[in-house]
Amino acid sequence: MYESTFRILTGLFVTAVGGALLYVSVVAGAAVLLLGVAVLLVGCVARGVVDATFEIEARRRNGDVPT
């Protein structure tokens, strides 16, 4: 009687711990994915700013000042 109750409780505990670890890993994976997307977007914006700056400077050197 007590052995079967112990097995049930142990199984529930192991299932709960496994579920919690799975949940944490999914949340951590989503956080890393969102961080990667944010870094990618910041890199794209920074690249656009740098390209635009060089374009304006090149036009200024050629006498074609953008309006």
Backbone torsions as a table, in degrees:
resi	resn	phi	psi	omega
1	MET	NA	-52.9	-178.4
2	TYR	-69.8	-31.9	-179.5
3	GLU	-66.0	-41.8	-179.9
4	SER	-68.7	-36.5	176.5
5	THR	-65.0	-41.9	178.6
6	PHE	-62.6	-42.0	179.0
7	ARG	-64.1	-41.0	179.5
8	ILE	-64.2	-46.7	-179.3
9	LEU	-65.7	-39.1	177.1
10	THR	-63.8	-42.7	177.7
11	GLY	-62.4	-41.0	177.9
12	LEU	-65.0	-41.1	179.3
13	PHE	-64.0	-46.4	179.6
14	VAL	-63.6	-40.0	177.7
15	THR	-64.1	-42.2	179.5
16	ALA	-64.8	-43.9	179.2
17	VAL	-65.5	-42.4	177.8
18	GLY	-63.4	-41.6	177.2
19	GLY	-63.8	-40.6	178.5
20	ALA	-64.6	-42.5	178.1
21	LEU	-64.6	-39.6	177.0
22	LEU	-63.1	-43.9	179.0
23	TYR	-61.0	-45.9	179.9
24	VAL	-62.7	-41.1	-179.1
25	SER	-67.8	-37.0	178.0
26	VAL	-67.1	-44.0	179.6
27	VAL	-64.8	-42.5	178.9
28	ALA	-64.8	-40.0	177.3
29	GLY	-62.9	-41.4	178.1
30	ALA	-65.4	-38.8	178.8
31	ALA	-64.8	-42.6	178.7
32	VAL	-65.3	-39.5	178.2
33	LEU	-63.2	-45.4	178.6
34	LEU	-64.9	-37.6	176.7
35	LEU	-63.5	-41.0	177.6
36	GLY	-63.9	-40.4	177.8
37	VAL	-64.7	-41.6	179.0
38	ALA	-62.9	-43.0	178.5
39	VAL	-63.9	-40.8	178.0
40	LEU	-61.8	-45.0	179.4
41	LEU	-64.4	-42.5	178.1
42	VAL	-63.0	-40.8	178.0
43	GLY	-63.7	-40.5	178.7
44	CYS	-64.9	-43.4	179.0
45	VAL	-64.6	-44.1	179.6
46	ALA	-62.4	-40.7	178.7
47	ARG	-63.7	-41.1	177.9
48	GLY	-63.2	-40.7	178.7
49	VAL	-64.9	-43.8	179.7
50	VAL	-64.2	-44.5	179.2
51	ASP	-61.9	-42.9	179.5
52	ALA	-64.2	-39.6	179.0
53	THR	-63.2	-45.0	178.7
54	PHE	-65.4	-36.6	178.8
55	GLU	-64.1	-45.0	178.8
56	ILE	-63.5	-42.6	-179.8
57	GLU	-65.3	-40.2	178.6
58	ALA	-64.8	-42.0	178.1
59	ARG	-65.8	-37.9	179.7
60	ARG	-64.1	-40.6	178.5
61	ARG	-65.1	-33.7	-179.4
62	ASN	-85.3	0.3	179.2
63	GLY	86.5	2.4	-179.7
64	ASP	-102.3	85.6	-176.9
65	VAL	-80.4	123.6	-179.4
66	PRO	-70.1	149.6	179.7
67	THR	-96.2	NA	NA
